[in-house]
């Protein structure tokens, strides 16, 4: 049996979360066209009993830290480097090849790596061939796989290649589990995703979501969550005129959460102001950034 840790690295726009969801066949990571959507290291398990267990990690996109929040995000990338058996170096074929090369070279990988060329279904003329030629000359990748993660193009081929490169071993986790993270984590992420979808660039980056209550009752699950922002003006934007926007966040999030936990929910949202939370160690820890 094959078993091991496969960590996905790439620039913030490479499509790491989309790839993770395509590999697992479930929505494990939130997706947004805005960069820096992923803030945590998310482990997700792909099991084929008796044949393999692949522990995939989606890490934050590699950035230059500006806040303590960013530092914790980059610490998640470092921890992923330390336990990897195989690395997936994910590239948007329409992106700068040189900038991707700089990041991958700086990782100084000590494990095998696959270069995964993503978004081939929307690649500009000559982009795929140019990327193949460019990365074929690089020593950090053992081979190249071309995919379209959003449409799941060649994803089974990628999984087959990953299994070939994994070491023999026993499963690390129960084969019934999809992740080692609690349900509360995924609920908070789904709420945060709706903020990325419904608001302009500034607001999502200034918000965090804290689940205060998750109670399973006979016919539904009661969930109460706080949306954390920096300023009163941001609170007013999230609530909207007569509560229009906070209701929209709740309505959209409720659909995804119910699909994820397979139960009806009652979702109650509040907006709280916590100035400079992104640079406050105690608040970052409270909001799940260890």
C-alpha positions in Angstrom: 0.0 0.0 0.0 1.1 3.6 -0.7 0.8 6.3 1.8 2.3 9.8 2.2 2.0 13.5 2.4 1.7 15.5 -0.8 2.0 19.3 -0.4 0.8 21.8 -3.0 3.0 24.9 -3.4 2.5 27.9 -5.7 1.8 31.5 -6.1 -1.5 32.9 -4.8 -3.2 32.8 -8.2 -2.1 29.3 -9.2 -5.4 27.6 -8.3 -4.2 25.5 -5.3 -7.6 25.4 -3.6 -9.4 24.5 -6.8 -6.9 21.7 -7.4 -7.4 20.3 -3.8 -11.1 20.2 -4.3 -10.8 18.5 -7.6 -8.4 15.9 -6.2 -10.6 15.0 -3.2 -13.9 15.4 -5.1 -15.3 17.5 -2.2 -15.2 21.2 -1.3 -12.4 21.2 1.2 -11.0 24.7 0.5 -12.7 27.9 -0.3 -12.1 29.4 -3.7 -11.9 33.0 -4.8 -10.3 34.9 -7.7 -8.9 37.2 -5.0 -5.3 36.4 -3.9 -4.4 35.2 -0.4 -7.8 33.5 0.1 -6.2 30.5 1.8 -4.8 31.4 5.2 -4.4 28.0 6.9 -2.8 24.8 6.0 -5.6 22.5 5.0 -5.0 18.7 5.0 -7.4 16.6 3.0 -7.3 12.8 2.6 -7.8 10.8 -0.6 -8.3 7.1 0.2 -8.5 4.0 -1.9 -8.6 1.3 0.8 -5.9 -1.3 0.4 -4.2 0.7 -2.3 -3.3 4.2 -1.1 -3.9 7.1 1.3 -2.8 10.5 0.0 -2.7 13.3 2.5 -2.9 16.5 0.5 -2.0 19.9 1.9 -3.2 23.2 0.5 -1.0 25.9 1.9 -1.3 29.7 1.7 0.2 31.2 -1.4 3.8 32.3 -0.9 4.0 36.0 -0.1 6.2 38.5 1.5 4.8 38.9 5.1 3.4 42.4 6.1 1.5 41.4 9.2 1.7 38.8 11.9 -1.2 37.1 10.2 1.0 36.8 7.1 3.9 35.5 9.2 1.7 32.7 10.5 0.5 31.9 7.0 4.1 31.5 5.9 4.8 29.3 8.9 2.1 27.0 7.6 4.1 26.8 4.3 7.3 26.0 6.3 5.6 23.2 8.2 4.3 21.7 5.0 7.9 21.6 3.7 9.1 19.7 6.7 6.8 16.7 6.4 6.3 16.3 2.7 6.9 13.1 0.8 6.1 14.7 -2.5 5.6 18.3 -3.6 3.3 19.5 -6.3 4.7 22.7 -7.8 1.6 24.3 -9.2 1.9 26.9 -12.0 -0.8 29.0 -13.8 0.5 28.6 -17.4 -0.6 32.2 -18.0 1.5 33.5 -15.1 5.1 34.7 -15.1 7.3 31.6 -15.5 10.3 33.4 -14.1 8.5 34.4 -10.9 7.3 30.9 -10.3 10.9 29.6 -10.9 12.2 32.0 -8.3 9.7 30.7 -5.7 10.3 27.0 -6.4 14.1 27.4 -6.4 13.9 29.1 -3.0 12.0 26.2 -1.5 15.2 24.1 -1.6 13.1 20.9 -1.8 14.6 17.7 -0.4 11.8 15.5 -1.7 10.6 14.6 -5.3 8.5 17.2 -7.0 6.0 17.2 -9.8 5.6 20.4 -11.8 1.8 20.8 -12.5 0.9 23.2 -15.2 -2.7 24.4 -14.5 -5.4 26.2 -16.4 -4.4 24.6 -19.8 -8.1 24.9 -20.8 -7.8 28.7 -20.8 -4.1 29.1 -21.8 -3.1 31.7 -24.4 -1.5 30.7 -27.7 1.8 29.0 -27.1 1.7 29.3 -23.3 1.6 25.5 -22.6 4.5 24.7 -24.9 6.5 27.6 -23.5 5.9 26.5 -19.9 6.8 22.9 -20.7 10.1 23.9 -22.3 10.9 26.3 -19.5 10.3 23.9 -16.6 11.8 20.9 -18.4 15.2 22.5 -17.9 14.7 22.9 -14.1 16.3 20.4 -11.8 13.7 20.6 -9.0 10.9 18.8 -10.9 11.1 15.1 -11.8 8.3 15.4 -14.5 5.5 17.7 -15.7 1.8 17.1 -15.7 -0.7 19.3 -17.5 -4.2 19.8 -16.0 -7.2 22.1 -15.9 -8.2 21.8 -12.2 -11.5 23.7 -12.5 -12.9 21.4 -15.1 -11.0 18.4 -13.7 -9.0 17.9 -16.9 -6.4 15.2 -16.5 -6.9 15.1 -12.7 -7.0 11.2 -12.7 -3.7 11.2 -14.6 -2.2 13.4 -11.9 -3.4 11.1 -9.1 -2.0 8.1 -10.9 1.4 9.9 -11.1 1.3 10.8 -7.5 0.6 7.3 -6.4 3.6 6.0 -8.4 5.9 8.4 -6.5 4.6 7.8 -3.0 6.4 5.5 -0.5 5.0 2.2 0.7 3.4 2.5 4.1 0.3 2.2 6.3 -2.4 4.8 6.5 -1.7 7.7 8.8 -5.4 8.5 9.4 -8.7 6.7 9.4 -9.8 5.8 5.9 -13.3 7.2 6.8 -12.0 10.7 7.4 -11.7 13.5 4.9 -9.5 15.8 7.0 -8.0 16.2 10.5 -9.6 19.6 10.9 -12.9 20.0 12.8 -16.2 20.8 11.2 -16.2 24.3 12.8 -13.1 25.2 10.7 -14.9 24.4 7.4 -18.0 26.3 8.6 -16.0 29.4 9.3 -14.2 29.1 6.0 -17.5 28.9 4.1 -18.8 32.1 5.8 -15.5 33.8 4.9 -15.8 32.7 1.3 -19.1 34.5 1.0 -17.5 37.7 2.2 -14.9 37.3 -0.6 -17.7 36.8 -3.1 -20.0 39.6 -2.0 -17.6 42.5 -1.3 -14.9 44.5 -3.0 -11.2 43.8 -2.4 -10.6 45.7 0.9 -13.2 44.1 3.1 -12.3 40.4 2.8 -8.7 40.9 3.8 -9.7 42.7 7.0 -12.1 40.0 8.2 -11.9 36.8 10.2 -14.6 34.4 11.3 -15.0 32.9 14.8 -17.5 30.1 15.5 -18.8 30.6 19.0 -21.6 28.1 19.0 -22.1 24.8 17.2 -25.0 22.9 18.8 -26.6 19.8 17.3 -30.3 19.7 18.0 -32.9 17.1 17.0 -33.8 18.6 13.6 -31.0 21.1 12.9 -27.6 22.5 13.9 -27.5 25.9 15.6 -24.4 27.9 14.6 -23.5 31.3 15.9 -20.5 33.1 14.4 -18.8 36.5 14.7 -17.3 38.2 11.7 -14.3 40.2 12.9 -13.3 43.5 11.2 -10.9 46.4 11.9 -13.1 49.4 11.9 -16.7 50.6 12.4 -16.9 51.6 8.8 -16.2 48.1 7.7 -18.8 46.8 10.2 -21.4 49.1 8.6 -20.5 47.8 5.1 -20.8 44.2 6.1 -24.2 44.8 7.8 -25.5 46.9 4.9 -28.6 49.1 4.8 -31.3 47.5 7.0 -29.1 44.4 7.4 -29.3 43.6 3.7 -25.6 42.4 3.3 -25.3 40.4 6.5 -28.5 38.6 5.5 -27.0 37.9 2.1 -23.8 36.4 3.7 -26.0 34.2 5.9 -28.2 33.0 3.0 -25.4 32.1 0.7 -23.3 30.5 3.5 -26.2 28.5 4.8 -26.6 26.6 1.5 -23.0 25.5 1.4 -22.8 24.6 5.1 -26.0 22.5 4.9 -24.6 20.7 1.8 -21.3 20.1 3.7 -22.7 18.7 7.0 -25.8 17.2 5.4 -28.1 18.8 8.0 -30.4 21.8 8.2 -28.9 24.7 10.1 -29.9 27.9 11.9 -27.1 30.4 11.3 -26.8 33.6 13.3 -24.1 36.1 12.4 -22.8 39.2 14.3 -20.1 41.6 13.2 -17.5 42.7 15.8 -14.8 45.4 15.6 -11.3 44.3 16.8 -8.8 47.0 15.7 -5.5 45.7 14.3 -6.4 42.0 14.9 -4.0 41.0 12.1 -1.1 42.1 14.3 -2.4 40.9 17.7 -1.0 37.5 18.7 -3.7 36.7 21.3 -6.5 37.5 18.9 -4.9 35.6 16.0 -4.7 32.6 18.3 -8.3 33.0 19.2 -9.3 33.1 15.5 -7.4 29.8 14.8 -4.0 31.2 13.6 -1.5 29.2 15.6 
